[in-house]
Amino acid sequence: MSAYYPTMGLEVHAELLTNSKVFCTCSAEFGGAPNSRCCPVCSGLPGTLPVLNRRAVEYIIKAGYVMNCDISRFTKWDRKNYFYPDLPKAYQISQMPRPVCLAGTVNINVNGEEKVIRINRIHLEEDAGKLVHDDVNRISLADYNRCGIPLIEIVTEPDFHSADEVIAFMEKIRLLLQYAGICDCKMEQGSIRCDVNISIAPKGSDELGTRTEMKNLNSLKAIAKAIEIEIERQEEILDNGEKVIQQTRRFNEALGETTAMRSKEDAQDYRYFPDPDIPPIIFTEEELEAIRLSIPELPEQRVERYVSEYGINKKDADIIVGDKRICDFFDEAISEYNNPKAVANYVIGELMRRINLGEADMDNLRFGGREFAQLVEYMQTDKVSQANAKTILREMIENGGTPKEIADRGDLWIKEDNDLLAKTVDEIIANNPKAAEQYRGGDQKVFGFFMGQANKALKGAASPKAIQEYIRKKLSE
């Protein structure tokens, strides 16, 4: 058991879902040929003037509201001077003394326990570009497409003491930002990433240890592993009687190690001063209230609605709400077929199962919630069997089409052939006299065996209800 107590604070960077960059009209869309989405403004050429993106300001205010922040009525922008190899003007337009959002809170759940994480501030700034490293030719190339994309930085208080808490917070932040419609939070594209400040101190100590900063962690797995490895590194240093050096470090996921990048700078090292080209903003109460009222339904509100209005259990509601794409899909489905429990069960039990197996992808589904709801309704009303419903869903995933088209083409409808039903069940019971006697003797579990055999043999020629009723009738004779 470790003799040290870790303490962590986060700086979470999230790119905003605006169409254009924060100070110019260049596209903010991800990707593009290198340096194809740049202009004199975001490239920082002399004589250019930035113009603030109104939508980006609205989005950071929304972020502040969903994280229970105080919204500043007066805010301004500053220049952060630093050598950025991927920001050609060599300074970043950011916010230092007067950010938009201050003093917020986010509730997380870790191993069944609630914890409140304090937000120190959220400020708006421009993102830097991207360096592409060519190890073969030993050169680095700069792609400036990302320069100037609006970015919010969420700075927490040092309220974390385990990797589990950090992961729970990141998952909660991702949901809040996605549901508020202000960031897609695609970590694989770098639209949300995290810096972790880590220090350790002997248990029982009233003072924090010397911190290090882990930069640009862009997956939950990398965050958890980097924290674990950095804590172990600091423990080893202290156990050897040495001192931890305050510095910025990089995590190499392939090698499973952290390496020093530079000694850690303090705020004064950045030589902040007010940006002379961007005027301060004074928000009116009417403007702030209009933005607050425009925030869509958030995750906790959706869970509450699913439980109270639809009767879905809390665990299933949490699973559906845990992915906004699935949640929106579910809402579309129940608008077509008003049977929320049945739709929820098939979303979780069949659609999400196929997603987890890699057979389906919510970003590239060939059908919508309405078509999915039609399939669920066909099952619930005994128009197709469960087995054939799976066949239809597989075809919808692979090639698209409506459930009706696929059922018609494959002759997958339940036909209610009563003669075939009677003949098939009679044969199954006659061929399994011992199982029939067990059921008649009170062993109800045997009934499932007969149902399985009948469903397999009939292949959709009778509804489950009709099969069930006929088997019970014959076994009671």
Secondary structure as the mmCIF struct_conf table of DSSP 4:
data_model
#
loop_
_struct_conf.conf_type_id
_struct_conf.id
_struct_conf.beg_label_comp_id
_struct_conf.beg_label_asym_id
_struct_conf.beg_label_seq_id
_struct_conf.end_label_comp_id
_struct_conf.end_label_asym_id
_struct_conf.end_label_seq_id
BEND BEND1 ALA A 3 ALA A 3
STRN STRN1 TYR A 4 GLU A 15
BEND BEND2 ASN A 19 ASN A 19
STRN STRN2 SER A 20 SER A 20
BEND BEND3 VAL A 22 CYS A 26
STRN STRN3 SER A 27 SER A 27
BEND BEND4 PHE A 30 PHE A 30
BEND BEND5 ALA A 33 ALA A 33
TURN_TY1_P TURN_TY1_P1 PRO A 34 ASN A 35
BEND BEND6 ARG A 37 ARG A 37
TURN_TY1_P TURN_TY1_P2 PRO A 40 GLY A 44
TURN_TY1_P TURN_TY1_P3 PRO A 46 GLY A 47
HELX_RH_AL_P HELX_RH_AL_P1 ARG A 54 VAL A 66
TURN_TY1_P TURN_TY1_P4 MET A 67 ASN A 68
HELX_LH_PP_P HELX_LH_PP_P1 CYS A 69 CYS A 69
STRN STRN4 ASP A 70 ILE A 71
HELX_LH_PP_P HELX_LH_PP_P2 SER A 72 SER A 72
BEND BEND7 ARG A 73 ARG A 73
STRN STRN5 PHE A 74 THR A 75
STRN STRN6 ASP A 78 ASN A 81
TURN_TY1_P TURN_TY1_P5 PRO A 85 ASP A 86
BEND BEND8 LEU A 87 LEU A 87
TURN_TY1_P TURN_TY1_P6 PRO A 88 LYS A 89
BEND BEND9 ALA A 90 ALA A 90
STRN STRN7 TYR A 91 SER A 94
BEND BEND10 MET A 96 ARG A 98
BEND BEND11 VAL A 100 VAL A 100
STRN STRN8 CYS A 101 VAL A 110
TURN_TY1_P TURN_TY1_P7 ASN A 111 GLY A 112
STRN STRN9 GLU A 113 GLU A 126
STRN STRN10 LYS A 130 ASP A 134
TURN_TY1_P TURN_TY1_P8 ASP A 135 ARG A 138
STRN STRN11 ILE A 139 ASP A 143
TURN_TY1_P TURN_TY1_P9 ASN A 145 GLY A 148
STRN STRN12 PRO A 150 THR A 156
BEND BEND12 PRO A 158 PRO A 158
STRN STRN13 PHE A 160 PHE A 160
BEND BEND13 SER A 162 SER A 162
HELX_RH_AL_P HELX_RH_AL_P2 ALA A 163 ALA A 180
TURN_TY1_P TURN_TY1_P10 GLY A 181 GLY A 181
BEND BEND14 ILE A 182 ILE A 182
HELX_RH_3T_P HELX_RH_3T_P1 MET A 187 GLN A 189
TURN_TY1_P TURN_TY1_P11 GLY A 190 GLY A 190
BEND BEND15 SER A 191 SER A 191
STRN STRN14 ILE A 192 PRO A 202
TURN_TY1_P TURN_TY1_P12 LYS A 203 GLY A 204
BEND BEND16 ASP A 206 GLU A 207
STRN STRN15 THR A 212 LEU A 217
BEND BEND17 SER A 219 SER A 219
HELX_RH_AL_P HELX_RH_AL_P3 LEU A 220 ASP A 239
TURN_TY1_P TURN_TY1_P13 ASN A 240 GLY A 241
HELX_LH_PP_P HELX_LH_PP_P3 VAL A 244 GLN A 246
STRN STRN16 GLN A 247 ASN A 252
TURN_TY1_P TURN_TY1_P14 GLU A 253 GLY A 256
STRN STRN17 GLU A 257 SER A 263
HELX_LH_PP_P HELX_LH_PP_P4 LYS A 264 ASP A 266
HELX_RH_3T_P HELX_RH_3T_P2 ALA A 267 TYR A 270
STRN STRN18 PHE A 273 PRO A 274
TURN_TY1_P TURN_TY1_P15 PRO A 276 ASP A 277
BEND BEND18 ILE A 278 ILE A 278
STRN STRN19 ILE A 281 ILE A 282
HELX_RH_AL_P HELX_RH_AL_P4 GLU A 285 LEU A 293
TURN_TY1_P TURN_TY1_P16 SER A 294 SER A 294
HELX_RH_AL_P HELX_RH_AL_P5 PRO A 299 TYR A 310
HELX_RH_AL_P HELX_RH_AL_P6 LYS A 314 VAL A 321
TURN_TY1_P TURN_TY1_P17 GLY A 322 GLY A 322
BEND BEND19 ASP A 323 ASP A 323
HELX_RH_AL_P HELX_RH_AL_P7 LYS A 324 GLU A 336
BEND BEND20 TYR A 337 TYR A 337
HELX_RH_AL_P HELX_RH_AL_P8 PRO A 340 TYR A 346
HELX_RH_PI_P HELX_RH_PI_P1 VAL A 347 LEU A 351
HELX_RH_AL_P HELX_RH_AL_P9 MET A 352 ASN A 356
TURN_TY1_P TURN_TY1_P18 LEU A 357 GLY A 358
BEND BEND21 GLU A 359 GLU A 359
HELX_RH_3T_P HELX_RH_3T_P3 MET A 362 ASN A 364
BEND BEND22 ARG A 366 PHE A 367
HELX_RH_AL_P HELX_RH_AL_P10 GLY A 369 GLN A 380
TURN_TY1_P TURN_TY1_P19 THR A 381 ASP A 382
BEND BEND23 LYS A 383 VAL A 384
HELX_RH_AL_P HELX_RH_AL_P11 GLN A 386 ASN A 399
HELX_RH_AL_P HELX_RH_AL_P12 PRO A 403 GLY A 410
TURN_TY1_P TURN_TY1_P20 ASP A 411 ASP A 411
BEND BEND24 TRP A 413 TRP A 413
HELX_RH_AL_P HELX_RH_AL_P13 ASN A 418 ASN A 431
HELX_RH_AL_P HELX_RH_AL_P14 PRO A 433 ARG A 440
TURN_TY1_P TURN_TY1_P21 GLY A 441 GLY A 442
TURN_TY1_P TURN_TY1_P22 GLN A 444 LYS A 445
HELX_RH_AL_P HELX_RH_AL_P15 VAL A 446 LEU A 458
TURN_TY1_P TURN_TY1_P23 LYS A 459 GLY A 460
BEND BEND25 ALA A 461 ALA A 462
HELX_RH_AL_P HELX_RH_AL_P16 PRO A 464 LEU A 475
TURN_TY1_P TURN_TY1_P24 SER A 476 SER A 476
#
